[in-house]
Amino acid sequence: MPKRTNVLSVILLIICISIAVTGCGKADSPNQSEGREEPVMGDGKQDQKKDRPEEGQNGIVAGSIESSIQVLEPQNEKGILFRYELKNQTEKEKVFQFPTSQKFDYVIKDKNGKIVYQYSKNHMFMQVLSSLKLKQADTFKQDILVKDLEAGTYELEVWLTAKGETEDYRQKITFNWN
């Protein structure tokens, strides 16, 4: 009888592990079939692609890391979708080091300059060292979904949170919320 109990215990253990591993899977979002992914509240991350730089497309045109911000989707029922980008325009690979899983931060200020929202105040980040590697001509993209504001004029200010850098690649954009 003890052998039968051991066999049943092993089978039960295998079933439990199988269920646990199956629960770690990833479901496709309905918009992926349309070629567009659904942004996540606050940081607009799309299936964690934000940590993967896009391979260089336009070549190297200057000798610096260039940051930019743009409106990706104008205001609709979901909000306004912005895109913050860093492009490596140097001839060397650039590695940014981070003391946590946080790679960027942003604030939204009203027309008087008062901060009405800060991304890092509403999120928790893993306390692990991480890095972001940008090869020559690669681009790091971070989508930011802004929503639930009162009508008015606002400024979105975004920056990289890398440590040991002389620049934080800060970008600002003014927008109206209706």
LINVENCOR-V616761 format. One record per residue. N is the residue number from 0. SS is DSSP state (hx for helix, st for strand, lp for the rest). PHI is phi as a letter, one per 20 degrees, with the letter a starting at -180 (none if undefined). PSI is psi in whole degrees, -180 to 180 (NA if undefined). Layout:
BEGIN
n=N ss=SS phi=PHI psi=PSI
n=N ss=SS phi=PHI psi=PSI
END
This chain:
BEGIN
n=0 ss=lp phi=none psi=-36
n=1 ss=hx phi=f psi=-34
n=2 ss=hx phi=f psi=-39
n=3 ss=hx phi=f psi=-39
n=4 ss=hx phi=f psi=-42
n=5 ss=hx phi=f psi=-42
n=6 ss=hx phi=f psi=-44
n=7 ss=hx phi=f psi=-39
n=8 ss=hx phi=f psi=-42
n=9 ss=hx phi=f psi=-44
n=10 ss=hx phi=f psi=-44
n=11 ss=hx phi=f psi=-41
n=12 ss=hx phi=f psi=-44
n=13 ss=hx phi=f psi=-42
n=14 ss=hx phi=f psi=-44
n=15 ss=hx phi=f psi=-44
n=16 ss=hx phi=f psi=-41
n=17 ss=hx phi=f psi=-43
n=18 ss=hx phi=f psi=-43
n=19 ss=hx phi=f psi=-44
n=20 ss=hx phi=f psi=-40
n=21 ss=hx phi=f psi=-35
n=22 ss=lp phi=f psi=-16
n=23 ss=lp phi=e psi=1
n=24 ss=lp phi=f psi=174
n=25 ss=lp phi=c psi=127
n=26 ss=lp phi=e psi=143
n=27 ss=lp phi=f psi=139
n=28 ss=lp phi=e psi=153
n=29 ss=hx phi=f psi=-27
n=30 ss=hx phi=f psi=-14
n=31 ss=hx phi=f psi=-33
n=32 ss=hx phi=f psi=-20
n=33 ss=hx phi=e psi=2
n=34 ss=lp phi=n psi=9
n=35 ss=lp phi=c psi=135
n=36 ss=lp phi=d psi=151
n=37 ss=lp phi=f psi=124
n=38 ss=lp phi=f psi=152
n=39 ss=lp phi=e psi=145
n=40 ss=lp phi=g psi=130
n=41 ss=lp phi=n psi=-60
n=42 ss=lp phi=d psi=-4
n=43 ss=lp phi=m psi=14
n=44 ss=lp phi=f psi=144
n=45 ss=lp phi=d psi=99
n=46 ss=lp phi=l psi=39
n=47 ss=lp phi=m psi=19
n=48 ss=hx phi=f psi=-14
n=49 ss=hx phi=f psi=-28
n=50 ss=hx phi=e psi=-4
n=51 ss=lp phi=d psi=112
n=52 ss=lp phi=f psi=150
n=53 ss=st phi=e psi=136
n=54 ss=lp phi=g psi=145
n=55 ss=lp phi=g psi=136
n=56 ss=lp phi=d psi=-36
n=57 ss=lp phi=d psi=6
n=58 ss=lp phi=m psi=-179
n=59 ss=lp phi=e psi=128
n=60 ss=lp phi=d psi=-14
n=61 ss=lp phi=b psi=-177
n=62 ss=lp phi=d psi=43
n=63 ss=lp phi=b psi=172
n=64 ss=st phi=e psi=124
n=65 ss=st phi=d psi=132
n=66 ss=st phi=d psi=152
n=67 ss=st phi=b psi=162
n=68 ss=st phi=b psi=143
n=69 ss=st phi=b psi=162
n=70 ss=st phi=e psi=120
n=71 ss=st phi=e psi=-42
n=72 ss=st phi=c psi=125
n=73 ss=st phi=f psi=171
n=74 ss=st phi=g psi=132
n=75 ss=st phi=b psi=-165
n=76 ss=lp phi=f psi=-21
n=77 ss=lp phi=e psi=-26
n=78 ss=st phi=p psi=-154
n=79 ss=st phi=d psi=133
n=80 ss=st phi=d psi=120
n=81 ss=st phi=d psi=159
n=82 ss=st phi=c psi=123
n=83 ss=st phi=d psi=133
n=84 ss=st phi=c psi=147
n=85 ss=st phi=c psi=127
n=86 ss=st phi=d psi=130
n=87 ss=st phi=e psi=104
n=88 ss=lp phi=d psi=16
n=89 ss=lp phi=e psi=175
n=90 ss=lp phi=e psi=10
n=91 ss=lp phi=c psi=155
n=92 ss=lp phi=f psi=141
n=93 ss=st phi=d psi=130
n=94 ss=st phi=d psi=123
n=95 ss=st phi=e psi=137
n=96 ss=st phi=d psi=139
n=97 ss=st phi=c psi=137
n=98 ss=lp phi=f psi=-11
n=99 ss=lp phi=c psi=-176
n=100 ss=lp phi=f psi=-9
n=101 ss=lp phi=f psi=129
n=102 ss=lp phi=d psi=-22
n=103 ss=st phi=b psi=167
n=104 ss=st phi=b psi=162
n=105 ss=st phi=b psi=156
n=106 ss=st phi=c psi=153
n=107 ss=st phi=d psi=125
n=108 ss=st phi=d psi=144
n=109 ss=st phi=e psi=-177
n=110 ss=lp phi=f psi=-18
n=111 ss=lp phi=e psi=1
n=112 ss=lp phi=n psi=4
n=113 ss=lp phi=f psi=132
n=114 ss=st phi=f psi=121
n=115 ss=st phi=d psi=-16
n=116 ss=st phi=b psi=137
n=117 ss=st phi=c psi=125
n=118 ss=hx phi=g psi=-49
n=119 ss=hx phi=f psi=-20
n=120 ss=hx phi=f psi=-20
n=121 ss=hx phi=d psi=10
n=122 ss=lp phi=c psi=153
n=123 ss=lp phi=d psi=146
n=124 ss=lp phi=c psi=144
n=125 ss=lp phi=f psi=140
n=126 ss=lp phi=e psi=69
n=127 ss=lp phi=c psi=145
n=128 ss=lp phi=f psi=136
n=129 ss=st phi=b psi=167
n=130 ss=st phi=b psi=162
n=131 ss=st phi=c psi=120
n=132 ss=st phi=d psi=123
n=133 ss=st phi=d psi=113
n=134 ss=lp phi=f psi=172
n=135 ss=lp phi=g psi=131
n=136 ss=lp phi=m psi=8
n=137 ss=lp phi=e psi=157
n=138 ss=st phi=c psi=131
n=139 ss=st phi=e psi=128
n=140 ss=st phi=c psi=135
n=141 ss=st phi=c psi=116
n=142 ss=st phi=e psi=142
n=143 ss=st phi=c psi=121
n=144 ss=st phi=e psi=121
n=145 ss=st phi=d psi=130
n=146 ss=lp phi=b psi=173
n=147 ss=lp phi=m psi=46
n=148 ss=lp phi=d psi=158
n=149 ss=lp phi=f psi=156
n=150 ss=lp phi=g psi=139
n=151 ss=st phi=q psi=-174
n=152 ss=st phi=d psi=135
n=153 ss=st phi=c psi=164
n=154 ss=st phi=c psi=130
n=155 ss=st phi=d psi=126
n=156 ss=st phi=c psi=122
n=157 ss=st phi=c psi=144
n=158 ss=st phi=b psi=160
n=159 ss=st phi=e psi=142
n=160 ss=lp phi=d psi=23
n=161 ss=lp phi=f psi=146
n=162 ss=st phi=e psi=150
n=163 ss=lp phi=m psi=12
n=164 ss=lp phi=d psi=146
n=165 ss=lp phi=e psi=-16
n=166 ss=lp phi=c psi=148
n=167 ss=lp phi=d psi=6
n=168 ss=lp phi=l psi=45
n=169 ss=lp phi=f psi=138
n=170 ss=st phi=c psi=147
n=171 ss=st phi=c psi=148
n=172 ss=st phi=b psi=137
n=173 ss=st phi=e psi=141
n=174 ss=st phi=b psi=159
n=175 ss=st phi=d psi=141
n=176 ss=st phi=d psi=125
n=177 ss=lp phi=d psi=NA
END
